[in-house]
């Protein structure tokens, strides 16, 4: 970049040296005053353009260095975010593996509530950092985007929460009580005939569940609709108001 700019500067300097040799400035050469004045105006315009271009080329390398430094700083910041997010996802996966092991046994309700709180806390920290990462999605590529690492952990998290909520709401204790399979929320694809079933299950399992926040309920809704139904609500933000 610097070599190119130096070359351009040398070129305009050479052109300017030739332009300065103005044979029409000498009124004794027989040219009319009006003609000389017209030529002088053109000369002044060329001089102004020369000085403007020269100034631009002189400051251009500094601007380029500033842009490159800013880009490098953003890339370093994004790299740190991705490393931290990978670590948080690993921690959540470890907790979810523990959940899966303990769900195979009959545990007191308080134990499931403790695990549920821990999973939600870890998930909250992942969501916060994900917002920072998504700001630079178009500028940086990694397995987080290409390998859909975030999308994968979303599904894993939801399955774990579903299982824990089922265990908490059924008040499982140390007994020989029959453990029924958890209720799986179907996906709504926008087809009218499928709406009543989806609505009834979603209202029962998610919407009326007092242990879920409004943000969590909206997250469940947006991740359980497909096609046209998904497009109709994609503009809705995942906030406590919605």
C-alpha positions in Angstrom: 0.0 0.0 0.0 2.8 2.5 0.9 4.7 1.6 -2.2 1.7 2.3 -4.4 1.0 5.7 -2.7 4.7 6.7 -3.0 4.5 5.9 -6.7 1.3 8.0 -7.1 3.0 11.0 -5.3 6.0 10.8 -7.6 3.7 10.8 -10.6 1.8 13.9 -9.7 5.0 15.7 -8.7 6.4 15.0 -12.2 3.1 16.2 -13.8 3.1 19.3 -11.7 6.7 20.2 -12.6 5.7 20.2 -16.3 2.5 22.2 -15.6 4.5 24.9 -13.8 6.4 25.7 -17.0 3.6 28.0 -18.2 4.7 29.8 -21.4 1.7 32.1 -21.3 2.6 34.0 -18.1 5.0 36.2 -20.1 2.8 39.1 -21.5 5.8 40.2 -23.7 5.3 37.0 -25.7 2.6 38.7 -27.7 -0.5 37.0 -26.1 -3.4 39.1 -25.3 -4.1 40.0 -21.6 -7.5 38.3 -21.7 -6.0 35.1 -23.0 -3.2 35.1 -20.4 -5.8 35.7 -17.6 -7.9 32.7 -18.9 -4.8 30.5 -18.9 -3.9 31.7 -15.4 -7.3 30.7 -14.1 -6.8 27.2 -15.5 -3.3 27.1 -14.0 -4.7 28.1 -10.6 -7.3 25.3 -10.8 -4.7 22.7 -11.6 -2.5 24.0 -8.8 -5.4 23.7 -6.3 -6.2 20.1 -7.5 -2.5 19.2 -7.3 -2.2 20.4 -3.7 -5.5 18.7 -2.7 -4.5 15.4 -4.2 -1.0 15.5 -2.7 -2.4 16.2 0.8 -4.8 13.3 0.4 -2.1 10.9 -0.6 0.1 12.0 2.3 -2.5 11.3 4.9 -3.9 8.2 3.3 -1.2 5.8 4.8 -2.0 7.0 8.3 -5.8 6.4 7.7 -5.1 3.0 6.4 -3.0 2.1 9.4 -5.7 3.3 11.7 -8.3 1.1 9.9 -6.0 -1.9 10.0 -5.3 -1.4 13.7 -9.0 -1.1 14.4 -9.8 -4.2 12.4 -7.0 -6.1 14.2 -8.4 -4.9 17.6 -11.9 -6.1 16.7 -10.6 -9.4 15.5 -8.7 -9.9 18.8 -11.8 -9.0 20.8 -14.0 -11.4 18.8 -11.5 -14.2 19.2 -11.6 -13.7 23.0 -15.4 -13.7 23.0 -15.4 -17.0 21.0 -12.9 -18.7 23.4 -14.9 -17.6 26.4 -18.2 -18.7 24.8 -16.7 -22.1 23.9 -15.7 -22.5 27.6 -19.2 -21.6 28.8 -20.8 -24.0 26.4 -18.5 -26.8 27.7 -19.5 -26.0 31.2 -23.2 -26.1 30.3 -22.7 -29.4 28.5 -21.0 -30.9 31.6 -24.0 -29.8 33.7 -26.5 -31.2 31.2 -24.6 -34.6 31.3 -24.9 -34.6 35.0 -28.7 -33.8 34.6 -29.0 -36.8 32.3 -27.3 -39.1 34.8 -29.4 -38.0 37.7 -32.7 -38.2 35.8 -32.1 -41.9 35.4 -32.5 -42.1 39.2 -35.3 -40.9 41.4 -34.1 -37.7 43.2 -35.8 -35.3 45.6 -37.6 -32.4 44.0 -35.1 -29.9 45.6 -32.3 -31.6 43.7 -33.9 -31.1 40.3 -34.8 -27.5 41.2 -31.1 -26.9 42.0 -30.0 -28.4 38.7 -32.6 -26.4 36.8 -31.4 -23.1 38.4 -27.8 -23.9 37.6 -28.6 -24.8 33.9 -30.6 -21.5 33.5 -27.8 -19.5 35.1 -25.2 -20.9 32.7 -27.6 -20.5 29.8 -28.1 -16.8 30.6 -24.4 -16.1 30.5 -24.2 -17.8 27.1 -27.0 -15.7 25.7 -25.5 -12.5 26.9 -22.1 -13.2 25.2 -23.8 -14.5 22.1 -25.2 -11.0 21.5 -21.7 -9.6 21.5 -20.5 -12.3 19.1 -23.3 -11.9 16.6 -22.4 -8.3 16.1 -19.3 -9.4 14.2 -20.9 -12.4 12.5 -20.4 -11.1 8.9 -16.7 -10.2 9.6 -15.5 -13.4 11.4 -16.0 -17.0 10.6 -15.4 -19.9 13.0 -17.0 -23.2 14.0 -19.3 -21.2 16.2 -21.0 -20.0 12.9 -20.1 -22.6 10.3 -20.5 -25.6 12.6 -23.6 -24.0 14.2 -22.2 -24.5 17.7 -24.7 -22.1 19.2 -27.7 -23.7 17.5 -26.6 -27.1 18.8 -26.4 -26.0 22.4 -29.8 -24.3 22.2 -31.5 -27.7 21.4 -29.5 -29.5 24.1 -30.4 -26.8 26.7 -34.1 -26.9 25.8 -34.2 -30.7 26.1 -32.5 -30.6 29.5 -34.9 -27.9 30.8 -37.9 -29.8 29.5 -36.8 -32.9 31.4 -36.0 -31.0 34.6 -39.3 -29.1 34.5 -41.2 -32.4 34.1 -39.4 -33.9 37.1 -40.0 -30.7 39.2 -43.6 -30.3 38.3 -44.5 -33.9 39.0 -42.8 -33.6 42.4 -40.7 -36.7 42.0 -39.6 -38.2 45.3 -37.7 -41.3 46.4 -40.4 -43.9 45.7 -41.4 -46.4 43.2 -43.6 -43.9 41.5 -44.0 -44.6 37.8 -42.0 -42.1 35.7 -43.9 -41.2 32.6 -42.2 -40.1 29.4 -41.9 -36.3 29.1 -44.3 -34.4 26.9 -42.6 -33.4 23.6 -43.7 -30.0 22.2 -44.5 -30.5 18.5 -43.4 -28.0 15.9 -46.0 -25.8 14.2 -45.5 -25.5 10.5 -48.2 -23.0 9.7 -50.8 -25.6 8.5 -54.2 -24.7 10.0 -55.1 -28.3 10.8 -52.0 -28.7 13.0 -52.7 -25.5 15.0 -55.2 -26.9 17.7 -52.8 -29.7 18.8 -49.8 -27.4 18.9 -51.8 -24.6 20.8 -53.1 -27.0 23.4 -49.8 -28.6 24.2 -47.9 -25.3 24.2 -50.4 -23.6 26.5 -50.3 -26.5 28.9 -46.6 -27.2 29.0 -45.1 -23.7 28.4 -47.5 -20.8 28.6 -49.2 -21.7 31.9 -45.9 -22.8 33.5 -45.2 -20.3 36.2 -41.6 -21.4 36.7 -40.8 -20.0 33.2 -40.1 -16.3 32.6 -41.7 -14.5 29.6 -38.3 -14.5 27.9 -38.1 -18.3 28.1 -41.6 -18.7 26.9 -40.9 -16.5 23.9 -37.7 -18.5 23.2 -39.7 -21.7 23.3 -42.3 -20.3 20.9 -39.7 -19.0 18.4 -37.8 -22.3 18.4 -40.9 -24.5 17.9 -42.4 -22.9 14.8 -41.3 -23.5 11.2 -41.9 -22.1 7.7 -44.5 -19.3 7.3 -45.4 -19.4 11.0 -41.7 -18.7 11.9 -41.5 -15.8 9.4 -44.6 -14.2 10.8 -43.0 -13.9 14.3 -39.4 -13.5 13.4 -39.6 -9.7 14.0 -40.6 -10.2 17.6 -37.7 -9.7 20.0 -37.0 -12.1 22.9 -37.8 -9.7 25.7 -39.8 -9.9 28.9 -42.4 -7.5 27.4 -43.3 -9.9 24.6 
